[in-house]
Amino acid sequence: MLFINFEKLHRLRLQGIASIDDNDPLLSEYAEAQLVVRVSVTEFFVTARPRYVHRYKKIQPSEFVPRSTCETPLAPWKRVGDIQASLPAKDRARVEREGNLLSRAEYEKYLSDVGSRET
């Protein structure tokens, strides 16, 4: 795994053996988590001068980061009609319950609008 701090340009690379658990005690610590992945680190490397890593600054967390205080908004791409058959049943049910099904053209317009607000 590669961890990058984009503000300080530090990188940490880990190698290890992973285990996945859908009944881990840590599940209750993370809103909406479905699994916990634990890694036993076998090797790690600190990279002091990362090449090709651009500096970024975190302004605010995404509205799509799960929080224990509210339901996470459904990702807009999950509202696209063509994709419904590929979604898990809980996501399809939520789209049906909340409405706002999008055509591909409407989703592309949404992406265009969001992109123009961020620049």
SVG drawing of the C-alpha trace seen along z (x, -y; Angstrom):
<svg xmlns="http://www.w3.org/2000/svg" viewBox="-40 -28 54 41">
<polyline fill="none" stroke="black" stroke-width="0.4" points="0.0,0.0 1.2,-3.5 0.2,-6.4 0.8,-9.9 0.6,-13.1 0.0,-15.6 0.5,-18.7 4.0,-17.7 4.9,-15.4 5.7,-12.4 5.2,-8.9 5.1,-5.6 5.0,-2.3 3.9,0.8 4.0,4.5 2.1,7.0 -0.4,9.8 -4.0,8.6 -7.1,10.2 -10.7,9.2 -13.4,9.6 -17.1,8.8 -17.5,9.3 -14.5,7.4 -15.1,5.4 -13.8,2.3 -16.8,2.2 -18.9,0.3 -16.2,-2.4 -16.7,-3.4 -20.0,-4.7 -21.4,-2.5 -18.3,-0.2 -19.1,3.3 -15.7,4.9 -12.5,4.3 -9.1,5.0 -6.2,5.5 -2.6,5.7 0.3,7.3 3.2,5.3 6.2,7.3 8.2,4.4 7.9,0.7 9.8,-2.1 9.8,-5.8 10.4,-7.9 11.9,-11.2 11.7,-13.0 8.7,-11.8 9.0,-12.5 6.0,-13.3 3.8,-14.0 2.0,-17.3 1.3,-19.3 -2.4,-19.6 -4.2,-21.1 -7.3,-19.7 -9.9,-22.4 -12.8,-20.4 -13.9,-16.7 -16.1,-15.4 -19.9,-15.3 -19.6,-11.6 -17.4,-10.7 -19.6,-8.6 -20.3,-10.3 -22.1,-8.8 -24.3,-12.0 -26.1,-11.7 -26.8,-9.4 -24.2,-9.6 -25.6,-11.1 -25.9,-8.5 -23.2,-9.0 -24.8,-10.6 -23.5,-7.9 -25.6,-5.4 -28.7,-7.3 -28.0,-6.7 -30.7,-4.5 -28.4,-2.3 -26.4,-1.3 -29.3,-0.2 -29.1,3.5 -25.5,3.6 -26.0,2.0 -26.4,3.9 -30.1,4.3 -29.8,1.7 -28.6,-1.0 -31.3,-0.2 -33.9,-0.4 -32.5,-3.7 -32.7,-5.2 -36.3,-3.9 -37.2,-5.4 -35.5,-8.8 -36.2,-9.1 -34.1,-11.4 -33.1,-8.7 -30.8,-10.3 -30.3,-9.6 -26.7,-9.5 -27.1,-12.9 -28.3,-14.3 -25.4,-12.7 -22.9,-14.1 -24.4,-17.6 -24.1,-17.1 -20.4,-16.3 -19.9,-19.3 -21.6,-21.6 -19.6,-20.2 -16.4,-20.6 -17.1,-24.2 -17.8,-25.0 -14.5,-23.6 -12.3,-25.5"/>
</svg>
